[in-house]
Amino acid sequence: MEDTVGGIVTPVLERIDGVLGGSYSAVVYGSAARGEFRDGVSDVNLLLVCEELGPATLRRLSAALAGLRGKQQPPPLLIERGEWASASDVFPIEVTDMQNAHRLVRGEDPLAGRVVDPADLRRALEAEFRAKLLRLRQAYALEAGDPKTLGAIASGSVASVAALFRVALVLFRGTAPVATPAALAAAGEAMLIPTETIAMLWGRRVFQGPPCPADQFEGYLAAVAAAVRVIDSFSRGGN
């Protein structure tokens, strides 16, 4: 694990050990698991699967998690084992992306043997792509003449859009490359969607982002709109 990520995760896990002992599983997922973490831009994503998470346990975890706030990192996803056992149908995108790339750092692997129903994944992807499209349209309608603001919007949203394309590739082909650029290229080929603009925006993402000319943002919009159409018409064995 990269020094930066390890410097964030290790002290937090050591404090959690003092609260939960060995009765939990912890997984690093997202950019840190794919080797794509960018300090100051990326989040360190943690999943904790615990035996129970009643109010008393959450109060005890509060001090252990305080270090994440100081490093401007989000708190981990906290879920009980019983809840996790039946979560694949309501979190199919998250489970699929975690399966694509994760690092087990405590306990037994909670992703081993998990099966996501393709129908659940298709519905969730359509909903998420549609929501992204609506928000990007709103942003462009308001800020079409301001490349600086468009750049900030693109940088702030492109990682999550890229993740949707990565997971959509799993729906279409059953697997996806761990590296995001390769996954975007393969998703574009599988879905017949030009994803070059998304790959470019993803590659240059920084806090607030460089200016994004209108034609680039329109390419971003077009790719997301195309994904909505393709996912909407998808059926197993073809689209």
Phi, psi and omega in degrees: 000139182303150182303319182297312181294316179299323179294336177272314189283315188301311180297325179294315180295324179296322177289322178295324176305321181292338180266314188255350183064224180257023187264022181219163172247144177227135182229132169267130179225182180080208187299326181295324179285334181268000183074025183242016182296134176238117181299131180089351180236313186273152170269150168267112186262125180237140171244127174245122176252114190242160179295315177208153183224050175291171182306323181295318179294319180296322177297320180292330179283341186304312181293324181295329183268354185300330181297333178292321179298320181295334178261014178056042178246149181288157174291160179290161167287128183245121183215142177281154183301318179297322177292318182298326183298334182240027187264349187297330182281337180260340176236051186293326180293312182297315180297317180297316181291324175296320179297326180296323180201116174206161178234118178283123182242350174207141169071199179276149184290113181285351181264349180295128176079001179288137180238127178256128177290124180305327179294319176296319181294317180299314180297317181294320179296317179299316180298316182290318178297318179297318179296318177299317181299316180298317182291321179293323176297316177302314182298317182291322178299324182276327193236021185303331182267008185235088182303328181295314179292320177300323178296319178295319179295316180297314181296326182283342185245342192290330180295319180288326176292318177300322178298321178296319177294322179298316179289324177299325177297323176297320177300317184282321189239355178087349180203165178210147174299150178291318182289131185298315179303317179294322179294320179295318179297316180292323178295320177300320179292315183291325185261356182058047181233131175291113182251011184298320181295320178296317179298320179295313180296321178296318184293335183251014183295132173217171178301127184072333171076151173287163178305145179239109179300158184302320183294326176292317180295324177294325175294322176298310178302315184297321180294319180291319178297321178295321179298321177302313182295317184292315180294323180299325184262004184291139168220150184301128182100355178160175179227000000 
